[in-house]
Each structure stands twice: as C-alpha cells, then as structure tokens.
Amino acid sequence: MITDRSLIYLDYNASTPIAPQVAEVIARFLPAVPQTGGRVPEGGLTAGWLGNPSSSHWAGVLAKATGELARCQVAGLLGCSAEEIVFTSGGSESNNHAIKGTFFALQSRGNHIITSQVEHPSIRQPCRFLETLGAKVTFVPVDGYGMVDPDDVRKCITDKTILISIMHANNEVGTIQPLAEISTIACERGILFHTDAAQSVGKIPANVEKLGVDLLSVAGHKLYAPKGVGCLYIRKGVRIEPLIHGAGQESGRRAGTENVLLNAALGAACELASGWIGKTKTCKLRDLFLEMLSEEFGDRIVLNGHPVERLPNTLHVSFLGQSGAQILSRMEDVAASTGSACHSGQVRLSPVLEAMGVSPEAGLGAIRFSLGRETTKGEIVEVVRRLKRIVSS
C-alpha cells in the first residue's frame, strides 16, 4: 500500500500490490515465531507451521486441505473443475509448461506451432527454443490495433499443427484477441488451443468454456496475489509432458512440494477478483484519462491498441514529437512504462509496437498507463497536470 501521497502508481499491468484480503490470508501462515531454541512453542503448532501436503498425518492433511481450497477458488474464477488446475511459480512457468509440454507430448503427431507476433517473451522464447529441437513455428501477424485475424490462423494450419497459442489480452496495448473464433477453428481441426491470460484474468471474464481453450496461463502478481505463484489450466483429458519431473505432486503434472502459502494467496485473490469483474470504476477512469489527454494535447497524442476491444484498465498512448522515456524521467513520482528504447540515436520499438506497424516517431513517444483498483480520479488529474507542464516546456 502506497502511503506517500506524492507517489502515483500507474503500472498495474507490470505488477499489482497484494490485496489486503490476500495479505490477511498470508498472515495466517506467518505468525511471529517465538525464540524457543527450536522447541515447539507452548500451545502447539499454529497455521503457520503447516506440514507437507504429501504427508498422511494431521499436519499434512491440513496443508493439503488448504491447498485444495485454493484450487477450488481458482477454478471458480475460471469456470472449470478444481482437478484441472495445476499450481505453478507464475505466468512464465505456465506458458513454458503449455508450449513445451504440448510439443514433447505430441511431437510424434506433428511439430507445428502457431502463435502471434505480439506474444509475451515467455511464449516467443520457448517457441524459439523448440525450433532448435525441430519444431516449426508460425508467428501470425496482427493489424494496426494489435489484433489477430482468425482467418490468418486458419490459413497457417497444416496437418502437422499440434498447438495454437494466442494471448487473451496484450500486456502492452491491452488489445483483446478474438479467442472464441480462433478456438472454433482449433476445435474443428483437433488442435490444442492455449492462451496466455496473465493480463486478462481478474480484469475481464476468462471462463475457459466460453473462450474454448484447452490450456490457460495465470500469473498471480497480475491480480493482487504475490509474485512467484500462478497456475496452468489443463482441460480434463488433455495430456501434456510435465515441465518439472520428480514426485507425483499436482496429480503427476508438476513435481515439487506444494507452496501452500502462495497457493492459498492465489486462491484468495481469485475469489476476490470474482467480485471485481464487471465493475466500471477503472474503465471510467481510463476513459476520463484519455478524454483529458485529448483535450489537452489534441492530435499530438495517438491511442495505440484497439479503441474498444481492450482491457478496461489499459491506456497506451504516444506523445508525438516527444520521448516517452524522457517524459517519465521527469515525472519521477509516477510509475508507468514506455513502449520503446533509444540507443545511440536509434529508436528500438517493442516487438508489439513493431508488429502493429507503429512508426518510430510514435513509438519513441509511447507510454503505457495501466490503472488498478486503488487508482483515483485525483491521481489521473494530477498526472495530466504534470504531463501538461512537461510536454509543453
């Protein structure tokens, strides 16, 4: 929780704070440890001393029950059964598991993977790695809004295609992809369909049945849970190779003693998110933000991403004739992200903006403002005031 009123956080797509309700769950696992020289304190064990979930004694049973409750909470948000949830260390692990696990499980059937040019590095890099092992990867293009055309996906399918992976919503510009249409295409051809939903879960509905996906990745720190926890939804009946081999945790799908504390935190965050989806506060603030910027800067700013089909909290704009990095450097108390880097006088666009065909001039001035549950109208007004002073000077 930010207590310094001069600090304004508008980088919620990068990471969210831990929600107070989630922090309360974590606190139950972390009681003050008395100085007992290693002896069990008087009064016995507390919730913070839970056993190994694989142990058959009472402490292990309690730990396992806590983890299974969290699994049910996550499943409730995604609209699936608890047994279809595999806890992971975060979105990157989930994406790697989905991509590599599918390839290793199905390479006897085919070696072709379809993804897009605007995916997160935790999708692009595993695909590049698999290319060294014989995989064929097609990176389908996007339009000027950063959106994939389902027909482009259809045209890329071959008799060797085993996986289609298209993100639900883009982490930079917020564009929401037409997953339901793409899933229909994948289903018709019997191809597994995965989506990286790290940016969408908790912000917009991400029901796995309505999306039609077989695999879906979640990152805890994007929806007010701690960093270092996430999950992978694996539709019942889908078999992919484990990313981590070892004992039989997570029904044999991910080895390693379960992190009950972080899993419980993710469960609490998902249950909390269920009550936030559909609320319009953040979306209204985002629209107010764009309206104020448009009134102040007119045609000197450009909206990047789809004007309608985008995340309710994401505003990605370019200040033409300006450097986004320099603007943010002069607003040290405002946390936001840029969409390009400038080295030796050369502008290097992010892969997302480059794929969208954004010009170097617009890319140089790009800034992503991503709002959260705690964002206020006063903060938006203050940021616009600072932008006016900096850009006009």
LINGISUL-V286255 format. One record per helix or strand. SS is the DSSP state (H for helix, E for strand). FROM is the first residue (numbers start at 1). TO is the last residue. Records with the same first field share a line. If there is no record, write none. Layout:
# LINGISUL-V286255
SS=FROM-TO  FROM-TO
This chain:
# LINGISUL-V286255
E=8-9  11-11  85-88  112-116  136-140  161-165  169-169  175-176  192-196  201-201  204-204  215-219  230-234  301-304  310-310  314-319  334-335  337-338  340-343  346-349  366-370
H=20-27  47-49  58-78  82-84  91-106  121-131  150-156  179-188  208-211  220-222  249-252  260-274  281-300  324-329  351-356  360-364  377-392
